[in-house]
């Protein structure tokens, strides 16, 4: 793990935007959105350029459905703010059209993913590219010590990137588990256990002087995929996330589905066995209780052959479930039969649950993301595809794509930053 800032080809810094946009969501709140929310001209134009830059004003009018007058007026404001820049002209039969693109460094945001054993930080620009990133061991100790570590790391990330702090609009903060009561599985490490998150966002905002948005890791990963992969707003999809547990983020019309308490997408708590074992959530037969990373690891530890294949230390102190699961997946990829059988058993349950998600939402795209799927997508991807394909060919006549995120390791952190940037687009 790295405790220094890693620049990632960040663009040169130009003129900073003045102040925080009026559309930023206040500290401690979760941005809301629904299928019925209609994007304004500003948001529609910025999203269109982000998706398919460079674009002319005429192309923007065609893509957004706005009048050319509305496009011209909005673009003029965006040029004045420095968010959009003109970049050459394209020849046409008539007058050449001026092309527009986003200035990647005009606005930036920090994304923080507090995971089980590592914290990932990214500094992201409005085109979705990562300007810099940093990973640190998960902070331990009291709530104050966790806060102090986050504040110091945010300062190091921004200052080490060479960008002006005024450009940074805020911080997106994500961690596993339900949002409402801020509870986490009983086997979670101390920094993710209990109620420390009830005011962590407010305290982080007060300490950094920037607004802080809170999201769960799976929903943030879906937003990160939408943002970085430049998925079009017309493409509804679900990002299935596997880290220390299993979750999902759902994006419809370019908006993340959150639910009444921001807990939509609890993919790991779909019931896949009516009389199944009790889950930590209190339910029975949940996907996570039958096929989650911790279950796979427990089965490997109980099987001397699988434990030896994966190099698991059955007598020593336990690593995180995510780290041990990755070891089992690596052994399975190398052809270790016992480990492969465990991953395949998990994949059968995950595939059945994924089929339910596709049928319920009528979507054509599933993205596998998070460290668990990144390590074992070679089993889960084909299993999900095969499960869905049978009914698609016979009844639904769909063509569902199952893909693996190209940014699985940083998707949640990038999505957290993207939430802040999306909020500013509505200003």
C-alpha positions as CSV (number, residue, x, y, z in Angstrom):
1,X,0.0,0.0,0.0
2,X,1.1,3.5,-0.7
3,X,1.1,6.4,1.7
4,X,2.2,8.9,-0.9
5,X,0.3,10.7,-3.5
6,X,0.4,9.1,-7.0
7,X,-0.2,11.6,-9.8
8,X,-2.1,10.0,-12.7
9,X,-1.4,12.2,-15.6
10,X,-3.3,15.2,-14.2
11,X,-4.0,18.1,-16.6
12,X,-2.3,21.4,-16.1
13,X,-4.1,23.8,-13.7
14,X,-5.7,26.8,-15.2
15,X,-7.9,29.5,-13.7
16,X,-9.9,28.3,-10.6
17,X,-13.6,28.7,-10.4
18,X,-14.8,31.1,-7.8
19,X,-16.2,29.5,-4.7
20,X,-18.4,26.5,-4.1
21,X,-21.3,26.1,-6.5
22,X,-24.8,26.8,-5.1
23,X,-25.8,23.3,-6.2
24,X,-23.5,21.5,-3.7
25,X,-25.3,19.3,-1.2
26,X,-24.6,20.3,2.4
27,X,-22.4,18.3,4.7
28,X,-24.0,15.1,6.1
29,X,-26.7,14.8,3.5
30,X,-27.0,12.1,0.8
31,X,-27.8,13.5,-2.7
32,X,-31.3,12.6,-3.7
33,X,-32.5,11.7,-7.2
34,X,-35.2,9.7,-8.9
35,X,-36.4,8.7,-12.3
36,X,-38.8,11.7,-12.3
37,X,-36.2,14.3,-11.7
38,X,-35.6,16.3,-14.9
39,X,-32.2,17.6,-15.5
40,X,-31.8,21.3,-16.1
41,X,-30.1,22.8,-19.2
42,X,-26.8,23.2,-17.4
43,X,-26.6,19.6,-16.1
44,X,-27.8,18.2,-19.5
45,X,-25.1,20.1,-21.4
46,X,-22.3,19.2,-19.0
47,X,-23.3,15.6,-19.0
48,X,-23.5,15.5,-22.8
49,X,-20.1,17.0,-23.3
50,X,-18.6,14.6,-20.6
51,X,-20.2,11.7,-22.5
52,X,-19.1,12.5,-26.0
53,X,-16.7,15.5,-26.1
54,X,-15.8,17.4,-28.2
55,X,-19.2,18.6,-29.3
56,X,-20.6,21.6,-31.2
57,X,-23.5,23.7,-30.1
58,X,-25.6,22.2,-32.8
59,X,-24.8,18.6,-31.7
60,X,-25.6,19.6,-28.1
61,X,-29.0,20.8,-29.1
62,X,-29.7,17.5,-30.9
63,X,-28.4,15.4,-28.0
64,X,-30.2,17.3,-25.2
65,X,-33.4,18.3,-26.9
66,X,-32.8,21.9,-25.9
67,X,-33.3,24.8,-28.3
68,X,-30.2,26.2,-30.0
69,X,-30.9,29.5,-28.2
70,X,-30.9,27.7,-24.8
71,X,-27.8,25.9,-25.6
72,X,-26.0,29.0,-26.7
73,X,-27.0,30.9,-23.6
74,X,-26.0,28.1,-21.2
75,X,-22.7,27.4,-23.0
76,X,-21.8,31.1,-22.8
77,X,-22.2,31.0,-19.0
78,X,-20.2,27.8,-18.8
79,X,-17.4,29.4,-20.8
80,X,-17.4,32.4,-18.5
81,X,-17.1,30.1,-15.5
82,X,-14.2,28.2,-17.1
83,X,-16.0,24.9,-16.9
84,X,-16.1,24.5,-20.7
85,X,-13.5,25.6,-23.2
86,X,-13.5,25.9,-27.0
87,X,-11.2,23.5,-28.8
88,X,-10.9,24.1,-32.5
89,X,-13.5,23.8,-35.3
90,X,-15.0,21.1,-37.4
91,X,-15.5,21.6,-41.1
92,X,-19.1,21.4,-42.4
93,X,-20.8,22.2,-45.7
94,X,-21.6,25.6,-44.3
95,X,-20.0,27.6,-41.5
96,X,-17.4,25.7,-39.4
97,X,-18.7,24.7,-36.0
98,X,-16.7,25.5,-32.8
99,X,-16.2,22.4,-30.7
100,X,-16.5,22.4,-26.9
101,X,-15.0,20.2,-24.2
102,X,-14.8,20.2,-20.5
103,X,-11.8,21.7,-18.7
104,X,-10.7,18.6,-16.6
105,X,-9.2,20.7,-13.9
106,X,-11.8,23.4,-13.6
107,X,-13.5,21.6,-10.8
108,X,-12.2,18.7,-8.7
109,X,-13.4,16.6,-5.8
110,X,-12.0,14.2,-3.3
111,X,-13.4,10.7,-3.0
112,X,-12.7,8.5,0.1
113,X,-13.5,4.8,0.4
114,X,-13.2,3.5,3.9
115,X,-13.0,-0.2,3.4
116,X,-12.2,-3.1,5.7
117,X,-8.4,-3.0,5.6
118,X,-7.5,-0.2,3.3
119,X,-8.6,3.4,2.7
120,X,-8.6,4.6,-0.9
121,X,-8.4,8.3,-1.8
122,X,-8.8,9.8,-5.3
123,X,-8.8,13.4,-6.6
124,X,-11.1,13.4,-9.6
125,X,-11.7,16.1,-12.3
126,X,-15.0,16.8,-14.0
127,X,-14.2,14.5,-17.0
128,X,-14.0,11.5,-14.6
129,X,-10.2,11.1,-14.9
130,X,-8.2,10.5,-11.7
131,X,-5.8,13.3,-11.1
132,X,-4.1,11.5,-8.2
133,X,-4.8,8.6,-5.9
134,X,-3.5,7.3,-2.6
135,X,-4.0,4.2,-0.5
136,X,-3.4,3.9,3.2
137,X,-4.0,1.1,5.8
138,X,-7.4,1.5,7.3
139,X,-7.3,4.0,10.2
140,X,-7.6,2.5,13.7
141,X,-8.3,3.9,17.1
142,X,-10.9,6.3,18.4
143,X,-13.3,8.3,16.4
144,X,-11.0,11.4,16.8
145,X,-8.0,9.4,15.6
146,X,-9.9,8.2,12.5
147,X,-10.9,11.8,11.8
148,X,-7.4,13.1,12.3
149,X,-6.1,10.5,9.8
150,X,-8.7,11.4,7.2
151,X,-8.0,15.1,7.5
152,X,-4.3,14.7,7.2
153,X,-4.6,12.4,4.2
154,X,-7.0,14.7,2.4
155,X,-4.5,17.6,2.8
156,X,-1.7,15.4,1.6
157,X,-3.7,14.2,-1.5
158,X,-4.6,17.8,-2.5
159,X,-1.3,19.5,-1.7
160,X,0.7,16.6,-3.2
161,X,-1.2,16.9,-6.4
162,X,-0.1,20.5,-7.0
163,X,-3.7,21.8,-7.5
164,X,-5.1,24.8,-5.8
165,X,-7.4,23.9,-2.9
166,X,-10.0,26.4,-4.1
167,X,-10.6,24.1,-7.1
168,X,-11.7,21.3,-4.8
169,X,-15.5,21.4,-4.3
170,X,-15.8,18.9,-1.6
171,X,-15.4,15.4,-0.3
172,X,-17.4,12.2,-1.0
173,X,-17.1,9.6,1.7
174,X,-18.2,6.0,1.4
175,X,-18.0,2.8,3.5
176,X,-19.8,-0.6,3.4
177,X,-23.1,-1.3,5.0
178,X,-26.6,0.3,5.4
179,X,-26.8,4.0,5.8
180,X,-29.9,4.4,8.1
181,X,-28.6,3.1,11.5
182,X,-25.0,3.1,10.2
183,X,-24.7,-0.5,11.4
184,X,-22.2,-2.9,9.9
185,X,-21.7,-6.6,10.2
186,X,-20.7,-7.8,13.7
187,X,-17.4,-9.1,12.4
188,X,-16.4,-5.7,10.9
189,X,-13.2,-4.1,12.1
190,X,-13.3,-1.4,14.7
191,X,-13.2,1.6,12.4
192,X,-16.3,0.4,10.6
193,X,-18.2,-1.0,13.6
194,X,-20.9,0.8,15.6
195,X,-22.1,4.4,15.2
196,X,-18.9,6.3,14.5
197,X,-20.4,7.3,11.2
198,X,-23.4,9.2,12.7
199,X,-21.4,12.4,12.6
200,X,-18.2,11.6,10.9
201,X,-19.3,13.5,7.8
202,X,-20.1,16.7,9.7
203,X,-16.9,16.5,11.7
204,X,-14.9,15.9,8.5
205,X,-16.6,18.9,6.9
206,X,-15.8,21.1,9.8
207,X,-12.2,20.0,9.9
208,X,-11.5,20.4,6.2
209,X,-13.8,23.4,5.5
210,X,-15.4,21.6,2.6
211,X,-18.9,20.0,2.1
212,X,-19.0,16.2,2.6
213,X,-21.4,13.8,0.9
214,X,-22.0,10.3,2.3
215,X,-22.8,7.2,0.2
216,X,-22.5,3.4,0.5
217,X,-19.8,1.8,-1.4
218,X,-21.9,-0.1,-3.9
219,X,-24.0,2.9,-5.0
220,X,-20.8,5.0,-5.2
221,X,-19.2,2.3,-7.4
222,X,-22.2,2.5,-9.8
223,X,-21.9,6.3,-10.0
224,X,-18.1,5.8,-10.6
225,X,-18.8,3.5,-13.5
226,X,-21.3,5.9,-15.0
227,X,-18.9,8.7,-14.6
228,X,-15.6,7.1,-15.7
229,X,-16.9,4.7,-18.3
230,X,-19.1,7.6,-19.7
231,X,-22.2,5.5,-19.8
232,X,-25.0,7.3,-21.5
233,X,-27.9,8.5,-19.4
234,X,-30.3,6.4,-21.5
235,X,-28.4,3.2,-20.4
236,X,-29.9,1.8,-17.2
237,X,-27.6,-0.6,-15.4
238,X,-26.7,-2.3,-12.2
239,X,-23.2,-2.4,-10.8
240,X,-22.8,-5.6,-8.7
241,X,-20.2,-5.0,-6.0
242,X,-18.2,-7.5,-4.0
243,X,-15.8,-6.3,-1.4
244,X,-16.0,-7.6,2.2
245,X,-19.7,-8.2,1.4
246,X,-22.0,-8.0,-1.6
247,X,-24.1,-5.1,-2.8
248,X,-25.3,-3.3,-5.9
249,X,-25.7,0.2,-7.2
250,X,-28.5,0.9,-9.7
251,X,-28.4,3.8,-12.2
252,X,-31.5,4.8,-14.2
253,X,-31.6,7.8,-16.5
254,X,-28.2,8.8,-15.2
255,X,-29.4,9.0,-11.5
256,X,-28.5,6.5,-8.8
257,X,-31.5,4.8,-7.2
258,X,-31.3,5.2,-3.4
259,X,-34.6,4.4,-1.8
260,X,-36.3,6.0,1.2
261,X,-33.3,5.5,3.5
262,X,-30.5,5.4,0.8
263,X,-30.3,1.6,1.1
264,X,-31.5,0.6,-2.3
265,X,-29.4,-2.1,-4.0
266,X,-28.8,-4.4,-1.0
267,X,-28.1,-7.2,-3.5
268,X,-26.4,-9.3,-0.8
269,X,-29.7,-9.5,1.1
270,X,-31.8,-11.0,-1.7
271,X,-33.2,-14.3,-0.3
272,X,-31.9,-17.2,-2.4
273,X,-32.9,-19.9,0.0
274,X,-36.1,-19.7,2.0
275,X,-35.0,-21.9,4.9
276,X,-31.3,-20.8,4.6
277,X,-29.0,-19.8,7.4
278,X,-29.4,-16.6,9.5
279,X,-27.7,-13.6,8.1
280,X,-26.0,-10.9,10.2
281,X,-28.8,-8.5,9.0
282,X,-31.4,-10.7,10.8
283,X,-32.9,-12.3,7.7
284,X,-32.5,-15.9,6.6
285,X,-31.2,-17.3,3.3
286,X,-29.6,-14.0,2.2
287,X,-27.1,-14.2,-0.7
288,X,-24.3,-12.9,1.4
289,X,-25.0,-15.5,4.1
290,X,-24.8,-18.3,1.5
291,X,-22.2,-17.1,-1.0
292,X,-20.5,-14.0,0.3
293,X,-16.7,-13.6,0.6
294,X,-16.7,-14.5,4.3
295,X,-18.6,-17.7,3.6
296,X,-16.2,-18.7,0.9
297,X,-13.3,-18.0,3.2
298,X,-14.8,-19.9,6.1
299,X,-15.4,-22.9,3.8
300,X,-11.8,-22.8,2.6
301,X,-10.4,-22.6,6.2
302,X,-12.5,-25.6,7.1
303,X,-11.1,-27.6,4.2
304,X,-7.4,-28.5,4.7
305,X,-6.9,-29.0,0.9
306,X,-8.5,-25.6,-0.1
307,X,-6.6,-23.8,2.7
308,X,-3.3,-25.2,1.5
309,X,-4.1,-24.4,-2.1
310,X,-4.8,-20.7,-1.1
311,X,-2.0,-20.5,1.4
312,X,-4.3,-19.6,4.2
313,X,-2.9,-19.7,7.7
314,X,-5.5,-21.5,9.7
315,X,-3.8,-21.0,13.0
316,X,-2.5,-17.5,12.8
317,X,-4.4,-14.2,13.2
318,X,-7.1,-13.6,10.6
319,X,-6.8,-11.2,7.8
320,X,-9.8,-9.5,6.3
321,X,-12.4,-11.6,4.5
322,X,-11.6,-9.6,1.3
323,X,-7.9,-10.4,1.5
324,X,-8.4,-14.1,2.2
325,X,-11.1,-14.3,-0.6
326,X,-8.6,-12.8,-3.0
327,X,-6.1,-15.6,-2.1
328,X,-8.8,-18.2,-2.7
329,X,-9.6,-16.6,-6.1
330,X,-6.0,-16.5,-7.1
331,X,-5.6,-20.2,-6.3
332,X,-8.8,-21.0,-8.3
333,X,-7.5,-19.0,-11.3
334,X,-4.3,-21.1,-11.1
335,X,-6.4,-24.3,-11.4
336,X,-6.5,-25.3,-7.7
337,X,-9.6,-27.7,-7.8
338,X,-10.8,-27.2,-4.2
339,X,-10.7,-23.4,-4.3
340,X,-12.3,-23.4,-7.8
341,X,-15.1,-25.5,-6.5
342,X,-15.8,-23.0,-3.7
343,X,-15.8,-20.1,-6.0
344,X,-18.1,-21.9,-8.5
345,X,-20.5,-22.8,-5.6
346,X,-20.7,-19.1,-4.7
347,X,-21.1,-18.1,-8.3
348,X,-24.2,-20.2,-8.7
349,X,-26.0,-18.3,-6.0
350,X,-24.8,-14.9,-7.2
351,X,-25.9,-15.8,-10.8
352,X,-29.4,-16.6,-9.6
353,X,-29.6,-13.3,-7.7
354,X,-28.3,-11.4,-10.6
355,X,-31.0,-12.9,-12.9
356,X,-33.6,-11.6,-10.4
357,X,-32.1,-8.1,-10.6
358,X,-32.2,-8.1,-14.4
359,X,-35.8,-9.4,-14.4
360,X,-37.0,-7.0,-11.7
361,X,-35.4,-3.9,-13.3
362,X,-35.6,-4.9,-17.0
363,X,-32.0,-3.8,-17.6
364,X,-29.5,-4.8,-20.3
365,X,-26.2,-4.1,-18.5
366,X,-24.6,-5.6,-15.4
367,X,-21.2,-4.4,-14.4
368,X,-19.1,-6.4,-11.9
369,X,-17.0,-4.3,-9.7
370,X,-15.2,-4.2,-6.4
371,X,-12.1,-6.2,-5.4
372,X,-14.0,-9.5,-5.0
373,X,-15.3,-9.5,-8.5
374,X,-12.0,-8.1,-9.9
375,X,-10.3,-11.2,-8.4
376,X,-12.8,-13.8,-9.4
377,X,-14.8,-12.4,-12.4
378,X,-13.4,-15.3,-14.5
379,X,-15.9,-17.5,-12.7
380,X,-18.7,-15.1,-11.8
381,X,-19.0,-13.5,-15.2
382,X,-19.6,-16.7,-17.2
383,X,-21.9,-18.0,-14.5
384,X,-24.1,-14.9,-14.6
385,X,-24.1,-14.8,-18.4
386,X,-25.1,-18.5,-18.7
387,X,-27.9,-18.1,-16.1
388,X,-29.4,-15.1,-17.8
389,X,-29.0,-16.3,-21.4
390,X,-31.3,-19.3,-21.1
391,X,-34.4,-17.3,-20.3
392,X,-33.4,-14.4,-22.6
393,X,-33.3,-16.8,-25.6
394,X,-36.6,-18.5,-24.8
395,X,-38.8,-15.7,-23.4
396,X,-37.4,-12.2,-22.9
397,X,-35.4,-11.8,-26.1
398,X,-33.0,-9.5,-24.4
399,X,-29.3,-9.1,-24.9
400,X,-27.9,-8.5,-21.5
401,X,-24.2,-7.6,-21.3
402,X,-22.1,-8.6,-18.3
403,X,-18.9,-6.7,-18.1
404,X,-16.1,-6.2,-15.6
405,X,-15.3,-2.7,-14.5
406,X,-11.9,-1.4,-15.7
407,X,-11.6,0.6,-12.5
408,X,-12.9,-1.9,-9.9
409,X,-10.2,-1.0,-7.4
410,X,-11.1,2.7,-7.3
411,X,-14.7,2.7,-8.5
412,X,-16.2,3.5,-5.1
413,X,-13.8,6.3,-4.3
414,X,-14.2,7.8,-7.8
415,X,-17.9,7.6,-7.5
416,X,-17.8,9.4,-4.2
417,X,-16.0,12.2,-5.8
418,X,-18.3,12.2,-8.8
419,X,-21.3,12.7,-6.5
420,X,-19.8,16.0,-5.4
421,X,-19.1,17.0,-9.0
422,X,-22.6,16.0,-10.2
423,X,-24.1,18.1,-7.4
424,X,-22.1,21.1,-8.8
425,X,-23.5,20.5,-12.3
426,X,-26.9,21.4,-11.0
427,X,-25.8,24.7,-9.7
